[in-house]
């Protein structure tokens, strides 16, 4: 069997089925499921960076209408084929607005889409498109974590540049989210152990159990990844 091309839709589907991927996907699934259950009307969601359509599929299963957005035509076509009830929207990678009208959606999902989540415009745009009480679910990478610092040091030593994922500390990113009019509803720290994103190590379940036993998920300011659910307030600063 030929391995899927690195970065392709099938590659990420394969990664999600490995031991490390299953751990991450389970946490993300729980967060999105809880957010959609608590969100107000209208029951319309925006899936930013939809990829192959995993989260679009989940939201549709819960009775939502979904606008699925991506910069990759192949990914968007896969999502549309998997979820014909969704509205697919191809966007330009340089866009700095979300593909939705003001106050038109009740859930925004942006899972593992670093260029968007850590952009200067994303928090502001998520606030614009969400109704008051709407939920945002996203993943932030934390440069201030031990793993982030180590990854950054290795990259600077080897290539003379900052690591592409760990460029922002969580606290200032969180502050920007709050300043955009959000209240943090849930924060879960993830990925404390140094497995690669595509790892299929048999040690993953043991390390995940240790992570939970030590309560590391409750230390977002120190966590390498932070899975965030935020509520859009009634007023925006």
C-alpha positions as CSV (number, residue, x, y, z in Angstrom):
1,X,0.0,0.0,0.0
2,X,1.4,3.4,-1.0
3,X,1.7,5.9,1.9
4,X,-0.3,9.1,1.5
5,X,1.6,12.2,0.5
6,X,2.8,14.3,3.5
7,X,0.2,17.0,4.2
8,X,-2.5,15.5,2.0
9,X,-6.1,15.0,3.1
10,X,-5.5,11.2,3.3
11,X,-2.3,11.8,5.3
12,X,-4.1,13.6,8.0
13,X,-6.9,11.1,8.1
14,X,-4.2,8.4,8.6
15,X,-2.6,10.4,11.3
16,X,-5.9,10.8,13.2
17,X,-6.1,7.0,13.4
18,X,-2.8,6.5,15.1
19,X,-2.4,6.3,18.8
20,X,-1.3,10.0,19.3
21,X,-3.9,11.1,16.8
22,X,-6.7,9.3,18.5
23,X,-5.8,10.9,21.8
24,X,-5.9,14.4,20.3
25,X,-9.0,13.8,18.2
26,X,-10.9,12.4,21.3
27,X,-10.2,15.6,23.2
28,X,-11.2,17.8,20.2
29,X,-14.4,15.8,19.7
30,X,-15.4,16.3,23.3
31,X,-14.8,20.0,23.2
32,X,-16.8,20.5,20.0
33,X,-19.6,18.3,21.2
34,X,-19.9,20.2,24.5
35,X,-19.7,23.6,22.7
36,X,-22.4,22.8,20.2
37,X,-24.8,21.5,22.9
38,X,-24.4,24.8,24.8
39,X,-24.6,27.2,21.9
40,X,-27.7,29.4,21.3
41,X,-29.6,29.7,18.0
42,X,-29.2,29.8,15.0
43,X,-28.0,26.3,14.6
44,X,-25.4,27.2,12.0
45,X,-21.7,26.6,12.3
46,X,-18.5,27.7,10.6
47,X,-15.7,25.1,10.2
48,X,-12.6,27.0,9.4
49,X,-9.9,24.9,7.8
50,X,-12.3,22.0,7.4
51,X,-9.8,19.7,5.8
52,X,-11.4,16.3,5.0
53,X,-14.5,17.2,6.9
54,X,-14.2,15.4,10.2
55,X,-15.6,18.3,12.3
56,X,-18.2,19.3,9.6
57,X,-19.4,15.7,9.8
58,X,-19.7,15.8,13.6
59,X,-21.7,19.0,13.5
60,X,-24.0,17.8,10.8
61,X,-24.6,14.7,12.9
62,X,-25.8,17.0,15.7
63,X,-28.3,18.7,13.5
64,X,-26.3,21.8,12.5
65,X,-26.0,23.4,9.1
66,X,-22.4,24.0,8.4
67,X,-20.3,26.3,6.2
68,X,-17.0,24.5,5.6
69,X,-14.1,26.7,4.6
70,X,-10.6,25.8,3.3
71,X,-7.8,27.1,1.2
72,X,-7.1,23.7,-0.3
73,X,-9.4,22.7,-3.2
74,X,-8.6,19.0,-2.8
75,X,-9.5,19.1,0.9
76,X,-12.7,21.1,0.3
77,X,-13.8,18.6,-2.4
78,X,-13.2,15.7,0.0
79,X,-15.2,17.5,2.7
80,X,-18.0,18.2,0.3
81,X,-18.1,14.6,-0.9
82,X,-18.2,13.4,2.6
83,X,-20.8,16.0,3.7
84,X,-23.0,16.9,0.8
85,X,-25.3,18.8,3.2
86,X,-22.6,21.3,4.1
87,X,-21.9,24.6,2.2
88,X,-18.3,24.4,0.9
89,X,-16.4,27.7,0.5
90,X,-12.9,28.0,-1.0
91,X,-11.0,31.0,0.3
92,X,-7.8,32.7,-0.5
93,X,-4.9,32.0,1.9
94,X,-4.3,35.7,2.3
95,X,-7.9,36.5,3.3
96,X,-8.2,38.2,6.7
97,X,-11.9,37.8,7.1
98,X,-14.0,34.8,7.9
99,X,-16.6,33.6,5.3
100,X,-19.7,34.6,7.2
101,X,-21.9,37.6,7.8
102,X,-21.9,39.5,11.1
103,X,-23.6,37.6,13.9
104,X,-24.7,34.8,11.6
105,X,-23.2,31.6,13.3
106,X,-23.4,30.1,16.7
107,X,-20.3,27.9,16.6
108,X,-16.9,28.6,15.0
109,X,-14.6,25.6,14.9
110,X,-10.9,26.1,14.0
111,X,-9.0,23.0,14.9
112,X,-5.2,22.8,14.3
113,X,-5.2,25.6,11.7
114,X,-2.2,27.5,13.1
115,X,-1.9,30.2,10.5
116,X,-5.5,31.2,11.3
117,X,-5.7,30.7,15.0
118,X,-2.4,32.6,15.7
119,X,-3.1,35.4,13.1
120,X,-3.7,39.0,14.2
121,X,-7.2,39.0,12.8
122,X,-8.7,35.7,13.8
123,X,-10.0,36.6,17.3
124,X,-11.6,39.8,16.1
125,X,-13.3,38.0,13.1
126,X,-14.6,35.1,15.2
127,X,-16.2,37.7,17.5
128,X,-17.7,39.4,14.5
129,X,-19.4,36.4,13.0
130,X,-20.7,34.8,16.2
131,X,-23.9,35.7,17.9
132,X,-23.8,36.7,21.5
133,X,-23.4,33.5,23.5
134,X,-21.9,31.7,20.5
135,X,-19.0,29.3,21.0
136,X,-15.5,29.3,19.5
137,X,-13.5,26.1,19.7
138,X,-9.8,26.2,18.7
139,X,-6.3,25.0,19.4
140,X,-3.5,27.3,20.5
141,X,0.2,26.4,20.5
142,X,2.2,27.6,23.5
143,X,5.8,28.8,23.0
144,X,6.1,29.2,26.8
145,X,5.6,25.5,27.5
146,X,8.6,23.3,28.1
147,X,8.0,21.4,24.9
148,X,7.6,24.7,23.0
149,X,10.9,26.1,24.4
150,X,12.7,22.9,23.6
151,X,11.3,22.7,20.1
152,X,12.2,26.4,19.5
153,X,15.8,25.9,20.8
154,X,16.3,22.9,18.6
155,X,15.0,24.8,15.5
156,X,17.2,27.9,16.2
157,X,20.2,25.7,16.7
158,X,19.7,23.7,13.6
159,X,18.2,26.3,11.2
160,X,18.6,29.6,12.9
161,X,14.9,30.3,13.1
162,X,11.9,30.0,15.4
163,X,9.8,26.9,15.3
164,X,6.8,27.3,13.0
165,X,4.3,26.1,15.6
166,X,5.6,27.5,18.8
167,X,5.8,31.2,17.9
168,X,3.3,32.7,20.4
169,X,2.9,32.2,24.1
170,X,-0.5,31.2,25.3
171,X,-1.1,34.1,27.8
172,X,-0.9,37.0,25.3
173,X,-2.9,35.0,22.8
174,X,-5.6,34.4,25.4
175,X,-5.5,38.1,26.3
176,X,-6.2,38.9,22.7
177,X,-9.1,36.6,22.7
178,X,-10.6,38.2,25.8
179,X,-10.0,41.7,24.4
180,X,-12.0,40.6,21.3
181,X,-15.1,40.1,23.5
182,X,-14.8,36.5,24.6
183,X,-15.1,34.8,27.9
184,X,-13.0,31.6,28.4
185,X,-15.3,28.7,29.1
186,X,-12.9,25.8,29.0
187,X,-9.1,25.3,28.6
188,X,-7.5,21.9,28.3
189,X,-3.8,21.4,28.1
190,X,-2.6,18.7,25.7
191,X,0.4,17.0,24.2
192,X,2.8,17.2,27.2
193,X,4.8,14.2,26.0
194,X,7.2,14.6,23.1
195,X,5.5,12.4,20.5
196,X,5.4,13.6,16.9
197,X,2.0,14.4,15.4
198,X,2.1,11.2,13.4
199,X,3.3,8.9,16.2
200,X,1.8,5.5,16.6
201,X,3.8,4.6,19.6
202,X,2.5,1.9,22.0
203,X,3.7,4.2,24.9
204,X,1.0,6.8,24.1
205,X,-1.8,5.3,26.2
206,X,0.6,5.1,29.2
207,X,1.8,8.7,28.8
208,X,-1.8,10.0,28.4
209,X,-2.7,8.2,31.6
210,X,0.2,9.9,33.4
211,X,-0.8,13.2,32.0
212,X,-4.3,12.8,33.4
213,X,-3.2,11.4,36.7
214,X,-0.9,14.4,37.3
215,X,-3.6,16.8,36.2
216,X,-1.5,18.4,33.5
217,X,-4.5,19.2,31.4
218,X,-5.4,21.8,34.1
219,X,-2.3,23.8,33.5
220,X,-3.0,25.6,30.2
221,X,-0.4,28.3,30.7
222,X,2.3,25.6,30.8
223,X,0.8,23.2,28.3
224,X,2.3,22.7,24.8
225,X,-1.2,22.8,23.2
226,X,-4.3,24.3,24.6
227,X,-7.8,23.3,23.5
228,X,-9.9,26.4,24.1
229,X,-13.7,26.9,24.2
230,X,-14.7,30.6,24.4
231,X,-18.1,32.3,24.6
232,X,-18.7,35.4,22.7
233,X,-20.0,38.1,25.1
234,X,-23.0,40.4,24.6
235,X,-20.8,43.4,24.1
236,X,-17.4,43.7,22.3
237,X,-14.7,45.9,23.6
